[in-house]
Amino acid sequence: MTESTSSQPLARRGLMFILSSPSGAGKTTIARKLLADVDGIGMSVSVTTRPRRPGEVEGKDYHFVDQSTFDRMVEDGDFLEWAKVFGNCYGTPKAQIKAGLKAGQDFLFDIDWQGTQQLYQRMEVDVVRVFLLPPSIAELEHRLRSRGTDSEQVIQDRMDRARFEISHWDGYDYVVINDDIERCYEKVLTILEAERMKRARQTGLVDFTRWLMS
């Protein structure tokens, strides 16, 4: 290592940054802000059997496959985690994630507690789990109703699902109450920055410290 290279960013292993929350707790907004504001982090692109919707792009929104292809990928162990949701299958491709992590790429995951549990079991040291809570159940219901897109039955189903998801809050490394979207975002960003600085992830430190002592 020379004087010129010592000022370059140290090599770093990427991380898998999971955001989970009940519907209406702000997960999507926080995720979009992270992707827009932070360098070096991208959304994990899942493989799905769900039909492509208008405007969706192959390889950007999802990798679209048929059921037989998905089943074969499951049998071949190509997924870090997968699940069937409302009749469609979704999976996280193993090879893409592992290659990205080694190259220092961070991946953002928008998944529920079950997917989080699967990822943690497979990739424990690379996973950072963040759960967002609403300030109250009443506020969560208000946010869902204010969308004006769901029927009363759908809202009640989402509220039942929310209570179930909240019961798994203790399966996460960090829990943030989203009582203000900007404050919540700053807390989530602080978590990401701190996790990036963990000694175990800064793979270039060995060479750098040897250079300092030489």
Secondary structure, 3 states (H helix, E strand, C coil): CCHHHHCCCCCCCCCEEEEECCCCCCHHHHHHHHHHHCCCEEECCCEECCCCCCCCCECCCEEECCHHHHHHHHHCCCEEEEEEECCEEEEEEHHHHHHHHHCCCEEEEECCHHHHHHHHHHHHHHEEEEEEECCCHHHHHHHHHHCCCCCHHHHHHHHHHHHHHHCCHHHCCEEEECCCHHHHHHHHHHHHHHHHCCHHHCCCHHHHHHHHHC
